[in-house]
């Protein structure tokens, strides 16, 4: 298990920025693609920014799971610290 | 308006990870050589993947005699060297060349981005107040890729152009030269693509998760992605009449090309648009789908490309499509050079009667229903080959080449 402390506000800020949203527009459960019109490249940007911010490695296969903010937090919680 | 002229390929210049020069390249295609290995041009520390395709044994001064080699970046050196090889291969001497109206068009993805990488690394290391190396800065402009060819080959009447249409750029350049020659605007065209391997593009593809851990395996069930590469492919095009008049050796006839851009998605190809591009090329060539014997696919070995391209091919050619090979298994993805190398290989396949294989192949993906000619080349009596280049942003370009046969009445 990861020993990484996850700052939820920071994750929200990164995701909102990658999706070009205001922080308050971003809910835990709304779907990135269906609701916010994101695409796979936005998801890669989220992944890359999280890796840098939290010093973790997120496997590329997790991209498919990162469908909303709640799922991103879950993915991050099981990511391995570097 | 004059009747459009028939256009033929009479010279080929090649730099690639499987061999430099037309002879070595031809035998490598026949043998199914793979040019992959650990990248040495830059430090891959920290990257998950470390393989690529690099050009070995390139000595620029062997080909570049007039321009100071140190003033040219690696991609420009590739373009100039391949152009010199191509005009020599076409049997054109400098006196003949000097009188010709030439179209010089070079396609590229990265231009001199590798030089820019170096400059940035130095700036980071030494601080922003440290002045940039003027020599390196002078290598950066992308127009050099074509302009340097005109200067080195002393072509005072040349029109130089560089096209930055990403991974389809080589075919775009060939199409440009084809138009210039068939319309009579130019006597010859020296056209193709060139790219040098660079960290920026390697990092980008790595981050997109598109780079293979070992080899590129197009159409394979277990394919992981592409390997970035470098190289150059340059063709000399002239009218059939001019080639006959000179008694030049003709590799193939350039029959037509098609271009389209759908801007559907940043990276993913669009099936309908890829199919439409091949149809445009066939219509321009005056060739029916059932007359095509071989498709040289874009075939990057990424999960998405190979499925989408296969489906597009089946859409155009029906349930019994021609053999479809992916040269990137041997060559890697040499970006702007890729489709130019593909066109060179297509012309050689037509001239010598063989199909180059899709190497590194184990099991064909059931979602890629084509005969990819796995691992071993086969002799084949080819008449027409379609060569695809599909780029990010939905930039597609297909070129159609036909066997040249003096007795064949078309």
Interface residues (C-beta under 8 A of the other chain):
Chain A: X39 X40 X41 X44 X48 X60 X63
Chain B: X207 X208 X209 X265 X266 X267 X268
